[in-house]
Amino acid sequence: MAIPSGFGIKAFGDDGFLRLHSDYSSLVYEGEATKVTTEGTYVTYEGDHSIAISDAVAVSNYSLGKFIQYTYTTNGSSIIPFYKPSSSGQRIVIADMSRVLNTNNPSANGKYKWVINVYYADSLPPKIYIFCPASDLTNQEMLDGSDYGLVAYNDESKVVYSTNRKTLKIDDIVGITYSPFIKDNSKGSCSAAGCHVNFTPNQNTTIQGNVTHTTDTIYHCITSAYGGLAYSNEATGDQCCERWLGVCVKRKGWSSYYGSWSSFRACISVDQGTKNYTVGWLGDVGGAYYQKLYGKCGWSISGLAGIIIGGVIGIFTGGLGLAAIGAGVVGGIAAAALSEEVSAPSIPVYTQDEVADTANPNFLLSTKLSYYQ
């Protein structure tokens, strides 16, 4: 191991090789992020021709997780968020993060305001803990108000290591791989306004780590795989619209279209007391819609289904942002994300089953919260 500079704290082994250098202790513990709301909310489509999705159905038929945001203000120009599950087996997704300049006393509170978007299953949200590069913190922050302890400076008199700030200690590193499918069994069928098919995923992978999970373990992984499931059912027919002497003399055509979807992100859960990681799928947004149109009396409506489809889902394309969908999406995203002046997570809408980035592995890091508190 090459010595990066003539400064810093160095420790050598009996073989003469460098075992520790303070320049490499680059990530330090900052603190716990703050929830924007007490608990999360299910995100569903409630725009034109929508079919209502209750919280119970959001879970049972769409496998949705609750969406919640966390904020943290720091001088860190980049951060690494770790999450602590609220229960054994809880499915969690760190969806994405946004950074804006902090305008609330930045000299005291930090230059940047970070917003972390999270989806989670179960009733209680996870806790989020923040690490950031030591090089982004001021000398005063690194010393943490203490004149004691071991300190290392670089050649620019910048504190690069201090025993007063806990550095990230990794207990386990695990390669995360994904199932190439979300679901391979039947979704059921629907053709009316009060109906929902079943998008519950049944595909996952189990990966064995090296360290047993405990209630003290916290984890970092931003999964890359995502996708969606979709269902549609269209029909046409006709019915009598004018009778003479009890005999139908004129008919009118009708056309209906039912569609629904649930979009998913790869999620990770752990069972405490084991070393296993389960990589599955958690829904982030779902929706269902239905429309039925009638032609004029005496006219056929054949071929009008395509017009209905366009009218119902023509506004939807994959990866639409919140502003584009507008009032069509209900829940906590609008109030929380826009009030924080950051972009909301992408809201994809699917018209067919598909997955993406399942072949790209990610790495999960774990450590223990008690190291830092």
C-alpha positions in Angstrom: 0.0 0.0 0.0 1.5 3.3 -1.1 1.7 6.1 1.4 -0.4 8.9 0.0 1.4 11.8 1.8 3.9 12.6 4.5 1.0 13.7 6.7 -1.6 11.7 8.7 -1.7 8.8 11.1 0.0 5.6 9.9 0.2 2.1 11.4 2.4 -0.7 10.1 2.2 -4.4 10.5 5.1 -6.7 11.5 5.8 -7.3 7.8 6.5 -3.6 7.3 3.3 -3.1 5.2 1.0 -0.1 5.9 -2.1 -1.3 7.6 -3.8 2.0 8.4 -3.6 5.5 7.1 -6.0 8.3 8.2 -6.4 9.6 4.7 -8.4 6.4 3.9 -10.8 7.0 6.8 -12.8 9.2 4.5 -16.4 8.6 5.6 -17.7 9.8 9.0 -21.0 9.4 10.8 -23.2 12.5 10.7 -26.5 11.7 12.4 -30.1 10.5 11.9 -32.2 12.0 9.1 -35.6 13.6 9.9 -38.9 12.2 8.6 -40.9 14.9 6.7 -44.1 13.1 7.8 -44.8 10.8 10.7 -45.6 7.9 8.4 -45.7 7.2 4.7 -48.5 7.0 2.2 -49.5 4.7 -0.7 -49.2 6.4 -4.0 -52.1 5.6 -6.5 -53.6 7.0 -9.6 -56.8 9.0 -9.0 -57.1 10.9 -12.3 -59.7 10.5 -15.1 -61.6 7.2 -15.1 -59.7 5.9 -12.1 -60.8 3.0 -9.9 -60.4 3.7 -6.2 -57.6 1.7 -4.5 -58.0 1.3 -0.7 -54.9 0.9 1.5 -55.8 -2.8 2.0 -56.1 -3.4 -1.8 -52.9 -1.4 -2.3 -51.1 -4.0 -0.3 -53.0 -7.2 -1.2 -53.4 -6.6 -5.0 -50.7 -4.1 -5.9 -48.0 -4.9 -3.4 -47.3 -1.2 -2.8 -45.0 0.1 -0.2 -45.5 3.4 1.6 -43.7 6.4 0.3 -41.9 8.7 2.8 -39.2 11.4 2.7 -36.4 12.2 5.0 -34.3 15.3 5.2 -30.8 16.0 6.5 -28.8 19.3 6.4 -25.0 19.0 6.2 -21.9 20.4 4.6 -21.5 17.0 2.9 -21.6 17.5 -0.9 -22.4 13.7 -1.1 -23.9 11.4 1.5 -24.3 7.7 2.0 -27.6 6.8 3.7 -28.0 3.7 5.8 -31.4 2.3 6.9 -32.4 0.5 10.0 -35.5 -1.7 9.5 -38.4 -1.3 12.0 -39.0 -5.0 12.0 -37.5 -8.3 10.9 -38.2 -9.1 7.3 -39.3 -5.5 6.4 -39.0 -4.7 2.7 -37.2 -1.4 2.1 -36.1 0.6 -1.0 -34.0 3.8 -1.0 -35.4 5.1 -4.2 -33.3 8.2 -4.8 -31.9 11.4 -3.2 -31.9 15.1 -4.1 -29.7 17.9 -3.0 -30.5 21.6 -2.8 -28.7 24.6 -1.3 -29.7 25.2 2.2 -31.1 28.7 2.7 -31.8 28.4 6.4 -28.6 29.7 8.1 -26.2 27.6 6.1 -23.1 28.7 8.1 -24.5 27.0 11.2 -26.7 24.3 9.7 -24.7 23.2 6.7 -24.6 24.2 3.0 -26.8 21.4 1.6 -30.2 20.1 2.3 -30.6 16.4 1.3 -33.9 14.7 0.7 -34.0 10.9 0.7 -37.0 9.2 -0.9 -37.9 5.8 0.6 -40.5 3.1 0.1 -41.2 0.6 2.8 -43.6 -2.2 3.7 -45.3 -2.7 7.1 -46.7 0.0 9.4 -43.6 1.7 10.8 -41.0 3.5 8.6 -37.3 2.6 8.9 -34.8 5.0 10.4 -32.2 6.6 8.2 -28.6 7.4 9.2 -26.2 9.6 7.3 -22.5 9.3 6.6 -20.5 11.8 4.5 -16.9 12.5 3.4 -14.7 13.9 6.1 -13.1 16.2 3.6 -16.5 18.1 3.3 -16.7 18.9 7.0 -15.0 21.9 8.6 -12.2 21.5 11.1 -14.6 22.5 13.9 -17.0 19.8 12.8 -14.3 17.1 12.7 -13.0 18.0 16.1 -16.6 18.0 17.4 -16.0 20.7 20.0 -13.3 18.7 21.8 -9.6 19.6 22.4 -8.8 15.9 23.1 -8.3 12.9 21.0 -6.1 11.9 18.0 -6.1 14.3 15.1 -4.4 14.3 11.6 -4.0 17.3 9.3 -3.1 17.4 5.6 -0.6 19.8 4.1 -3.4 22.4 3.8 -4.1 22.3 7.6 -7.3 20.5 7.0 -8.4 17.9 9.5 -8.7 14.6 7.7 -9.0 12.3 10.7 -10.2 12.7 14.2 -11.0 10.2 16.9 -13.8 12.6 17.8 -15.7 11.7 14.6 -16.6 8.0 14.1 -15.5 6.7 10.8 -17.5 4.2 8.8 -16.7 0.6 9.8 -18.0 -2.0 7.4 -19.0 -5.4 8.8 -20.2 -7.0 5.6 -20.2 -6.4 1.8 -22.6 -8.5 -0.2 -23.2 -8.6 -4.0 -26.9 -8.1 -4.7 -28.3 -9.9 -7.8 -31.9 -9.7 -9.1 -34.5 -12.1 -10.4 -35.2 -11.5 -14.1 -38.9 -11.6 -13.5 -41.4 -10.0 -11.1 -44.2 -12.5 -11.3 -44.8 -15.7 -13.3 -48.2 -16.8 -12.1 -51.7 -15.6 -13.0 -52.9 -12.1 -12.3 -56.6 -13.1 -12.6 -59.0 -11.1 -14.7 -61.1 -7.9 -14.5 -63.5 -6.1 -16.8 -65.5 -3.8 -14.7 -65.0 -0.6 -12.6 -65.0 -2.2 -9.2 -62.5 -4.9 -9.9 -58.7 -5.4 -9.3 -56.4 -8.0 -10.6 -53.5 -9.4 -8.4 -50.0 -8.0 -9.1 -48.4 -9.6 -6.1 -44.8 -10.6 -7.0 -43.7 -14.2 -6.5 -40.1 -14.0 -7.7 -37.1 -13.3 -5.4 -33.5 -14.4 -4.8 -31.8 -15.3 -1.5 -28.2 -14.3 -0.9 -26.2 -15.4 2.1 -24.0 -12.8 3.8 -21.2 -13.2 6.2 -22.6 -11.6 9.4 -25.7 -12.4 11.4 -28.4 -9.8 11.3 -29.3 -8.1 14.6 -31.5 -5.3 15.7 -28.4 -3.1 15.8 -27.5 -3.7 12.1 -27.9 -0.9 9.6 -27.7 -1.3 5.8 -26.8 0.7 2.7 -27.9 -0.3 -0.8 -29.6 1.6 -3.6 -30.9 -1.1 -5.9 -30.9 -0.5 -9.7 -33.5 -3.0 -10.9 -37.0 -1.9 -11.6 -40.0 -2.8 -13.7 -43.8 -3.1 -13.8 -46.8 -5.4 -14.3 -49.8 -4.4 -16.4 -53.2 -5.8 -17.3 -55.9 -4.7 -19.8 -59.3 -5.9 -21.0 -61.3 -4.3 -23.8 -64.7 -5.3 -25.1 -67.3 -4.1 -27.6 -71.0 -4.9 -28.0 -74.4 -3.4 -28.7 -77.8 -3.1 -27.1 -81.3 -2.1 -28.0 -82.0 1.6 -27.9 -85.4 1.8 -29.7 -88.3 -0.6 -29.7 -91.6 -0.7 -31.7 -94.4 -3.0 -30.7 -92.0 -4.8 -28.4 -89.5 -5.5 -31.1 -86.0 -3.9 -31.2 -85.7 -1.8 -34.3 -82.5 0.2 -33.5 -79.4 -0.8 -31.6 -76.4 1.2 -30.4 -72.9 0.0 -30.0 -70.7 0.3 -26.9 -67.0 -0.1 -26.2 -65.2 -0.5 -22.9 -61.6 -0.6 -21.7 -60.2 -1.7 -18.3 -56.6 -1.2 -17.5 -54.3 -1.4 -14.4 -50.7 -1.5 -13.5 -48.2 -1.6 -10.6 -44.7 -0.4 -11.0 -41.9 -2.0 -8.8 -38.4 -1.5 -7.5 -36.1 -4.2 -6.3 -36.1 -4.3 -2.5 -34.1 -6.0 0.2 -35.3 -7.6 3.4 -33.4 -9.4 6.2 -34.5 -11.9 8.8 -32.9 -11.1 12.1 -30.9 -14.0 13.5 -29.9 -15.2 10.0 -27.2 -14.2 7.5 -29.6 -14.2 4.6 -30.7 -11.3 2.4 -33.9 -11.6 0.4 -34.0 -9.6 -2.8 -37.6 -9.1 -4.0 -39.9 -6.5 -5.4 -41.9 -3.6 -3.7 -44.5 -1.5 -5.6 -44.0 2.2 -5.7 -47.2 3.4 -7.5 -50.2 1.6 -8.9 -53.4 2.5 -10.7 -56.6 1.2 -12.3 -59.0 2.9 -14.8 -62.2 2.0 -16.6 -64.2 3.7 -19.3 -67.3 2.7 -21.3 -68.7 4.7 -24.2 -71.9 4.3 -26.2 -72.5 5.2 -29.8 -75.6 7.0 -31.1 -78.8 5.1 -31.4 -78.7 3.2 -34.7 -74.9 3.5 -35.0 -72.2 0.9 -34.5 -69.3 1.8 -32.3 -66.9 -0.8 -33.8 -63.3 0.4 -33.7 -63.8 3.0 -31.0 -61.9 1.1 -28.4 -58.7 2.6 -29.7 -60.0 6.1 -29.1 -61.0 5.1 -25.6 -57.6 3.7 -24.9 -55.9 6.9 -26.1 -58.3 9.0 -24.0 -57.6 7.1 -20.9 -53.9 6.4 -21.0 -52.6 8.7 -23.6 -51.2 11.0 -21.0 -49.1 8.2 -19.5 -45.5 7.5 -20.5 -42.8 5.7 -18.6 -40.9 7.8 -16.1 -43.3 10.7 -15.9 -42.4 13.2 -13.2 -44.9 14.3 -10.5 -45.6 17.6 -12.1 -46.7 16.0 -15.4 -49.2 13.7 -13.7 -50.3 16.5 -11.4 -53.5 15.9 -9.5 -53.8 12.4 -11.0 -51.5 11.0 -8.3 -52.8 11.3 -4.7 -50.9 10.8 -1.4 -48.0 12.4 0.3 -45.7 13.0 -2.7 -47.2 16.3 -3.8 -47.2 17.9 -0.4 -43.9 16.5 0.8 -41.7 16.5 -2.2 -42.8 19.9 -3.6 -42.6 21.6 -0.3 -39.0 20.5 0.0 -38.3 22.1 -3.4 -36.8 19.0 -4.8 -37.8 16.6 -7.6 -40.1 13.7 -6.6 -39.3 10.2 -7.6 -40.1 9.1 -11.2 -43.6 7.7 -11.5 -43.6 5.1 -14.2 -46.8 3.8 -15.7 -46.8 0.4 -17.5 -49.0 -1.0 -20.3 -47.2 -4.3 -20.5 -45.0 -6.4 -18.2 -41.3 -5.4 -18.3 -38.2 -5.2 -16.1 -34.9 -3.3 -16.5 -31.4 -3.4 -15.0 -31.8 -6.8 -13.5 -28.5 -7.9 -14.9 -26.6 -5.1 -13.2 -25.5 -6.2 -9.7 -25.2 -3.8 -6.8 -23.3 -4.0 -3.5 -24.9 -3.8 0.0 -22.9 -2.6 3.0 -23.8 -3.3 6.6 -22.5 -1.9 9.9 -23.7 -1.6 13.5 -25.3 1.5 14.8 -23.8 1.1 18.2 -20.3 1.8 16.7 -21.4 5.5 16.3 -23.8 6.2 19.2 
